[in-house]
Amino acid sequence: MNTNDILKTVVKAADSKMAEEIIVLNMEGISLIADYFLICHGNSEKQVQAIAREIKDEANKIGSLVNKMEGFEEAKWVLIDMGNIIAHVFHRDERSYYNLERLWGDAPIEDILGELNRDV
């Protein structure tokens, strides 16, 4: 699987659990950590956990290695490290506080949701 296929899979996984305001930042040439950041949020701790679990499960199903998942128990900010892709699943309140979109404002936003709608 290439990175774009994995990205589509994890975005679909987040969307299937009703994640809100899903965005993908293209971090190539900006961050040495990963090529893409997936950022989304849920409205409760249970929803945040469901989104994170689904992303991890779907990534594993397609053979993508999930290196680490942090913050799952607290469900305020769950980070899922899949190598070239890092998913940040926030609780709604935490997302606005940390505002990664502003922090990484120089990173272009990928139109992955538009691409997924064409795949359906």
N, C-alpha and C positions, 0 to 999 in steps of 0.2 A: 504494500500500500504506500502510495506517496503522501506527502504532507497535506496536499489539498483534499484528498479523499478522507483522510483522518479528520481534518478540520470540518468537512461537511458532516461526517458521522457524529462528531461531538456536538456540533451546533444543532443538528436534528434531535439529538438526545436531550439537550437542554430545552429545546422548544417543546418536545413531547411532554415535559413536566411543567409546562406553562411558565418557564423562566421569562422574566420581563426585561425589556430593553437590552436584548442581545446585541453586542457589537463585537467585531473582530478587528484588532489593531495589527497592522503589518509592521512588525518590529525589525525586519531585515535591515541591517545597516545602522540601526538605532540602539539595539540592545544585544549584548553578547549572550544573554540568558536564553532567549528563544526567538524563533522567527515570527510567531503569532501569539497574541494574547486574546483569549476569549473572555469577555466580561459580561456578566449578567447578574440578575438578582431574583430572590424570592421574597415573599411577604411574611414568612414565618420560619422558625427554625426547622420545622418538619419539612417545609417545601425546599429550603436550602439543602437539607440532607438528601431529599429525594432527587433533586437536580444533580447534585454531586455524585450520588450513587449511580444514577443512570449514565452520566458521562463516563465514569470509570468502567461500568459494566459493558457499555457499547464499545468503548475503546479496546477493552480486553477481547471482546467477541471478534473484532477484526484483526487481532494480533498486534495491536499497538501496545507497547510497553508503558505501563503507568509506573513511573519511577517513585513517586511519592504523593501522598495526599495528606494535607495538614489542615487542622481546624475543624474537622468533621464533627467532633463531639459538641463543640461550642456553637457551631453553625452560624457564626457571625461573618466569617470570611474563610471560605474553604478554597485552598489552593491545590490544584491537581496538575502535577508535573508530568507531561507526556513527552519530554525531550524538546522537540521543535515547537511544541504547542504547550502553553500554560493556560489553564482555565482558572479564572477567578470567579467564584460563585459567592456573592455577597448576600447578606440580609439587607433589605432595602435601606435601613437607617445607616448601616456601615458603609454602603456604597457611596452615599452622598458625602459622608465624612471623609473617606479616603480619596474619592474622586480621581481614580487612576486615569480616566479619560483626559483630565486637565493636566495631570502630572506628565503623561506621555502625549501631550497635545501635538507634537511634531510627527507623530506616527500616523500614516494614512489609514483610514477606515476602509476595510474590505466590504464589498457588497455581497456578502455570503448569503444573506437571507433572500435577496433577489435571485441569486443563482439557484438556491434551493427551491424557490417557488416555480422556477422553470423546469426543475427536475421532476416535479410531481405530475 
